[in-house]
Amino acid sequence: MRGSLPSGVIQGPPPPPVDWGGGDGSGPEGRGADRRASFIGLFVLLAATGMVFVALSMAFWMRHSTSDDWIAMRKPPLLWVNTAVLLASSAVLDRARVALKRGQRDGFNFWWTAATALGIAFLIGQAIVWHQLSNAGVFIASSPTSSFFYLLTAAHAVHLLGGVAALIYVDVQALRLRLGPAKRTIIDVTAVFWHFLDGVWLYLMVLLYVWG
């Protein structure tokens, strides 16, 4: 008799491979369609967000070029620290994605959590900047310069708050082992949106420090 199984025992097919990423079982074609739809939605969001800041920039330039009372505003040095924190969050986010591609689940969890913490730290830092300005007597209605400073930084913070919410969602799903192949698109979408907001912030820093 061939094989080592006892008589009467039927050997079935081998068990399917375990999806350590927690996939939802959808097929590759379905995942591909979902991924395309997710990125189309992302591009629409990026376009809408870009239009918001283009409109604010145009208002900034018009007020700057036609105003006789435009006075340069002294900004808190903490803004530079916040900028470094935000840039570090992007670098750490990419480190997390590399770890996931290599199958290093613990590494991904660590770096993604670190990026999330840095994003929250940036928002806290921005709140401190606004508090420092108010303590110095610089309010949104103090001058055209301060009005645009508060408006532009607050608009960025609102969008970044949405990015932080996405980071937290991915972090929770990762810690609960629910980031299978069908859900990893949200990682890429969140990372692209986050990098976009980093770019917007660098643009705002140039705008506010050179012309504000």
C-alpha positions, 0 to 999 in steps of 0.5 A: 500500500502506498503512503503512510495513512491507515487503511480507510483514511482518505487524504483530502486537499491541503488546507489553504494558506493562511492570510496573516494580513486578515483579508476579506476573501474578495478576489483579485479582480474585485480588489483591483476595481476597488483600488481604482475607485479608491484612487479616483476618489483620492484624486478628486479629494486632492483636486478639491483640497488644492482648489481650496488653497488656490482660492485662499492664495489668490485672496492672499495675493490680492489683499497683499498687493492692494493693501496699504496696511499690510505689515509683516507679522512676527511668527513663533519659532515653534512653527519650524519645530512643527514643520520638522515634526510633519516632515518626519511623520511622512518619512516614518510613514514611508518606513512603515509601508516598506516594512509592510511590503517586506512582511514585517508586521511588527515593524509596520505597526511600530512605524505607523503608530509613530507616524500617527503620534507625530501627526497628532504632535503637529496639531498640538504644536499648531494649537500652541502656536495659536495660543502663543499668538493670542497671548502676544495680542495677535488675533485674527482681526488684528491685521490682514496679515494675522487674518490670513495666517490664522485662516491658512493654518487653520484650513490646513489643520482641518484637512490634516485632522482628516488625515490623522483620523485616517492614520488612526483608523489604519493603526487600529485595523493593523493592531487588530490584524485586519489589514489584508490585501483587500484593505491595504489600499487605504494605506497607500491612499492615506500615505499619498494624502498625507504627503500632499498635505506636507507639500501644502504646508511647505508652500504655506511656510514659504508664502507666510515667511516670505510675503507674510 
